Amino acid sequence: MKKENISRITYNVEETAIALGISKSLLYREIQQGTIEIPYHKVGNRILFSVAALEKYFNE
């Protein structure tokens, strides 16, 4: 399977912050305070946001 055929299903914190139009530090702060309304997953020391969850958030 070629890499071009694989669709992204998650964004990291930097990509999510860009999509939301906020800074990475604000996003990290919201995660730490538990005030972020978008579900995320921790994989090791990485924080990942589902593209589907972001789409749902934007459509609410």
NUROLUM-317406 format. One record per atom (N, C-alpha, C, O): residue in one letter; chain; z, y, x. Coordinates in nm, 3 decimals, always signed. Each point is the difference from the previous one (the first is absolute). Layout:
% residues N
PT   rest   kette        c3        c2        c1
PT      A       A         Z         Y         X
...
***
This chain:
% residues 60
PT   rest   kette        c3        c2        c1
PT      M       A    +0.000    -0.117    +0.085
PT      M       A    +0.000    +0.117    -0.085
PT      M       A    +0.000    +0.124    +0.090
PT      M       A    +0.078    +0.010    +0.095
PT      K       A    -0.165    +0.082    -0.127
PT      K       A    -0.008    +0.123    +0.078
PT      K       A    +0.107    +0.098    -0.046
PT      K       A    +0.038    +0.004    -0.117
PT      K       A    +0.008    +0.076    +0.211
PT      K       A    +0.103    +0.099    -0.029
PT      K       A    -0.045    +0.099    -0.108
PT      K       A    +0.082    +0.046    -0.079
PT      E       A    -0.210    -0.014    +0.074
PT      E       A    -0.051    +0.095    -0.098
PT      E       A    +0.014    -0.051    -0.143
PT      E       A    +0.000    +0.079    -0.093
PT      N       A    +0.013    -0.210    +0.075
PT      N       A    +0.009    -0.060    -0.133
PT      N       A    +0.143    -0.006    -0.053
PT      N       A    +0.022    -0.042    -0.114
PT      I       A    +0.074    +0.084    +0.193
PT      I       A    +0.140    -0.008    -0.040
PT      I       A    +0.043    +0.136    -0.056
PT      I       A    -0.011    +0.102    +0.068
PT      S       A    +0.060    -0.103    -0.191
PT      S       A    +0.049    +0.124    -0.063
PT      S       A    +0.146    +0.020    +0.035
PT      S       A    +0.077    -0.095    +0.007
PT      R       A    -0.039    +0.219    +0.014
PT      R       A    +0.140    +0.033    +0.028
PT      R       A    +0.082    -0.013    -0.128
PT      R       A    -0.043    +0.046    -0.107
PT      I       A    +0.158    -0.108    +0.117
PT      I       A    +0.089    -0.010    -0.115
PT      I       A    +0.131    +0.075    +0.023
PT      I       A    +0.082    +0.013    -0.092
PT      T       A    -0.061    +0.035    +0.216
PT      T       A    +0.121    +0.076    +0.030
PT      T       A    -0.033    +0.121    +0.086
PT      T       A    -0.100    +0.003    +0.072
PT      Y       A    +0.188    +0.097    -0.080
PT      Y       A    -0.005    +0.116    +0.089
PT      Y       A    +0.133    +0.009    +0.073
PT      Y       A    +0.104    -0.037    -0.055
PT      N       A    -0.107    +0.085    +0.177
PT      N       A    +0.124    +0.023    +0.072
PT      N       A    +0.057    +0.136    -0.042
PT      N       A    -0.057    +0.066    -0.086
PT      V       A    +0.167    -0.026    +0.145
PT      V       A    +0.067    +0.124    -0.040
PT      V       A    -0.090    +0.120    +0.023
PT      V       A    -0.009    +0.088    -0.086
PT      E       A    -0.057    -0.082    +0.200
PT      E       A    -0.086    +0.115    +0.029
PT      E       A    -0.113    +0.012    -0.102
PT      E       A    -0.027    +0.109    -0.051
PT      E       A    -0.039    -0.219    +0.021
PT      E       A    -0.110    +0.001    -0.096
PT      E       A    +0.049    +0.036    -0.140
PT      E       A    -0.067    +0.072    -0.074
PT      T       A    +0.184    -0.123    +0.038
PT      T       A    +0.057    +0.029    -0.132
PT      T       A    +0.037    +0.147    -0.011
PT      T       A    -0.025    +0.063    -0.102
PT      A       A    +0.084    -0.008    +0.207
PT      A       A    +0.036    +0.142    -0.001
PT      A       A    -0.125    +0.087    -0.017
PT      A       A    +0.003    +0.097    -0.075
PT      I       A    -0.111    -0.131    +0.142
PT      I       A    -0.125    +0.074    -0.014
PT      I       A    -0.050    -0.009    -0.144
PT      I       A    -0.040    +0.101    -0.058
PT      A       A    +0.043    -0.221    +0.002
PT      A       A    -0.047    -0.019    -0.138
PT      A       A    +0.084    +0.081    -0.098
PT      A       A    -0.053    +0.052    -0.099
PT      L       A    +0.183    -0.040    +0.125
PT      L       A    +0.090    +0.074    -0.088
PT      L       A    -0.002    +0.150    +0.027
PT      L       A    +0.049    +0.079    -0.081
PT      G       A    -0.104    -0.039    +0.195
PT      G       A    -0.003    +0.141    +0.035
PT      G       A    +0.134    +0.052    +0.048
PT      G       A    +0.033    +0.118    -0.020
PT      I       A    +0.047    -0.207    +0.083
PT      I       A    +0.131    +0.040    +0.053
PT      I       A    +0.009    -0.041    +0.147
PT      I       A    -0.087    -0.072    +0.049
PT      S       A    +0.189    +0.118    +0.019
PT      S       A    +0.018    -0.037    +0.141
PT      S       A    +0.061    -0.139    +0.012
PT      S       A    +0.064    -0.051    -0.093
PT      K       A    -0.085    -0.010    +0.208
PT      K       A    +0.061    -0.130    +0.027
PT      K       A    +0.151    +0.010    -0.004
PT      K       A    +0.068    -0.089    -0.052
PT      S       A    -0.014    +0.198    +0.106
PT      S       A    +0.146    +0.013    +0.004
PT      S       A    +0.058    +0.010    -0.140
PT      S       A    +0.108    -0.055    -0.026
PT      L       A    -0.176    +0.122    -0.065
PT      L       A    +0.048    +0.007    -0.138
PT      L       A    -0.005    -0.138    -0.064
PT      L       A    +0.093    -0.039    -0.072
PT      L       A    -0.199    -0.036    +0.097
PT      L       A    -0.011    -0.135    -0.057
PT      L       A    +0.110    -0.089    +0.056
PT      L       A    +0.064    -0.074    -0.075
PT      Y       A    -0.040    +0.079    +0.206
PT      Y       A    +0.108    -0.079    +0.060
PT      Y       A    +0.135    +0.040    -0.061
PT      Y       A    +0.084    -0.086    -0.027
PT      R       A    -0.063    +0.215    +0.005
PT      R       A    +0.126    +0.047    -0.058
PT      R       A    +0.019    -0.055    -0.141
PT      R       A    +0.108    -0.045    -0.035
PT      E       A    -0.214    +0.048    -0.045
PT      E       A    +0.008    -0.054    -0.136
PT      E       A    +0.028    -0.150    +0.000
PT      E       A    +0.074    -0.050    -0.084
PT      I       A    -0.135    -0.021    +0.179
PT      I       A    +0.027    -0.144    +0.012
PT      I       A    +0.147    -0.022    +0.035
PT      I       A    +0.067    -0.082    -0.061
PT      Q       A    -0.018    +0.156    +0.160
PT      Q       A    +0.139    -0.015    +0.045
PT      Q       A    +0.099    +0.036    -0.111
PT      Q       A    +0.103    -0.066    -0.014
PT      Q       A    -0.132    +0.168    -0.064
PT      Q       A    +0.090    +0.043    -0.107
PT      Q       A    -0.015    -0.082    -0.126
PT      Q       A    +0.082    +0.009    -0.091
PT      G       A    -0.187    -0.090    +0.085
PT      G       A    -0.023    -0.084    -0.118
PT      G       A    -0.058    +0.078    -0.117
PT      G       A    +0.013    -0.043    -0.115
PT      T       A    -0.077    +0.157    +0.142
PT      T       A    -0.054    +0.082    -0.107
PT      T       A    -0.151    -0.018    -0.021
PT      T       A    -0.057    +0.062    -0.089
PT      I       A    -0.006    -0.143    +0.170
PT      I       A    -0.145    -0.023    -0.013
PT      I       A    -0.025    -0.083    -0.126
PT      I       A    +0.067    -0.100    -0.023
PT      E       A    -0.163    +0.143    -0.058
PT      E       A    -0.029    -0.068    -0.126
PT      E       A    -0.105    -0.110    +0.015
PT      E       A    -0.027    -0.073    -0.095
PT      I       A    -0.031    +0.061    +0.212
PT      I       A    -0.106    -0.098    +0.024
PT      I       A    +0.062    -0.118    +0.075
PT      I       A    +0.063    +0.019    +0.104
PT      P       A    -0.081    -0.141    -0.156
PT      P       A    +0.055    -0.116    +0.071
PT      P       A    -0.068    -0.020    +0.135
PT      P       A    -0.117    +0.032    +0.017
PT      Y       A    +0.194    -0.084    +0.077
PT      Y       A    -0.053    -0.028    +0.133
PT      Y       A    +0.058    -0.131    +0.050
PT      Y       A    +0.094    -0.054    -0.056
PT      H       A    -0.153    +0.005    +0.163
PT      H       A    +0.044    -0.127    +0.060
PT      H       A    +0.029    +0.023    +0.147
PT      H       A    -0.074    +0.070    +0.069
PT      K       A    +0.181    -0.129    -0.022
PT      K       A    +0.031    +0.004    +0.143
PT      K       A    -0.048    -0.132    +0.060
PT      K       A    +0.037    -0.108    -0.045
PT      V       A    -0.118    +0.120    +0.147
PT      V       A    -0.049    -0.116    +0.073
PT      V       A    +0.040    +0.022    +0.145
PT      V       A    -0.063    +0.078    +0.072
PT      G       A    +0.168    -0.147    -0.030
PT      G       A    +0.056    +0.029    +0.132
PT      G       A    +0.055    +0.141    -0.002
PT      G       A    +0.084    +0.034    -0.085
PT      N       A    -0.130    +0.050    +0.177
PT      N       A    +0.044    +0.139    +0.001
PT      N       A    -0.105    +0.093    -0.063
PT      N       A    +0.013    +0.122    +0.010
PT      R       A    -0.114    -0.179    -0.072
PT      R       A    -0.105    +0.079    -0.065
PT      R       A    +0.030    +0.018    -0.148
PT      R       A    +0.057    -0.089    -0.064
PT      I       A    -0.096    +0.202    +0.010
PT      I       A    +0.012    +0.028    -0.142
PT      I       A    -0.141    +0.011    -0.054
PT      I       A    -0.080    +0.081    +0.048
PT      L       A    +0.049    -0.162    -0.149
PT      L       A    -0.135    -0.003    -0.056
PT      L       A    +0.003    +0.028    -0.149
PT      L       A    +0.089    -0.047    -0.072
PT      F       A    -0.186    +0.124    +0.027
PT      F       A    -0.015    +0.033    -0.141
PT      F       A    -0.126    -0.067    -0.053
PT      F       A    -0.105    +0.006    +0.064
PT      S       A    +0.115    -0.069    -0.177
PT      S       A    -0.114    -0.064    -0.064
PT      S       A    -0.096    +0.105    -0.051
PT      S       A    +0.042    +0.098    -0.061
PT      V       A    -0.170    -0.117    +0.086
PT      V       A    -0.103    +0.090    -0.051
PT      V       A    +0.006    +0.000    -0.153
PT      V       A    -0.014    +0.105    -0.063
PT      A       A    +0.036    -0.221    +0.003
PT      A       A    +0.010    -0.010    -0.146
PT      A       A    +0.118    +0.082    -0.053
PT      A       A    -0.012    +0.064    -0.104
PT      A       A    +0.126    -0.067    +0.175
PT      A       A    +0.117    +0.078    -0.043
PT      A       A    -0.028    +0.148    +0.009
PT      A       A    +0.043    +0.077    -0.087
PT      L       A    -0.114    -0.035    +0.190
PT      L       A    -0.035    +0.142    +0.013
PT      L       A    -0.095    +0.043    -0.111
PT      L       A    +0.015    +0.108    -0.057
PT      E       A    -0.112    -0.192    +0.027
PT      E       A    -0.095    +0.031    -0.109
PT      E       A    +0.076    +0.012    -0.133
PT      E       A    -0.026    +0.090    -0.079
PT      K       A    +0.120    -0.181    +0.056
PT      K       A    +0.080    +0.004    -0.123
PT      K       A    +0.081    +0.129    -0.006
PT      K       A    +0.009    +0.063    -0.105
PT      Y       A    +0.052    -0.025    +0.217
PT      Y       A    +0.079    +0.123    +0.007
PT      Y       A    -0.085    +0.122    -0.033
PT      Y       A    +0.043    +0.088    -0.074
PT      F       A    -0.164    -0.082    +0.130
PT      F       A    -0.090    +0.113    -0.024
PT      F       A    -0.050    +0.006    -0.144
PT      F       A    -0.032    +0.107    -0.050
PT      N       A    +0.025    -0.222    -0.016
PT      N       A    -0.052    -0.006    -0.136
PT      N       A    +0.107    +0.022    -0.106
PT      N       A    -0.031    +0.004    -0.119
PT      E       A    +0.157    +0.009    +0.159
PT      E       A    +0.108    +0.020    -0.098
PT      E       A    +0.007    +0.142    -0.045
PT      E       A    +0.085    +0.036    -0.081
***
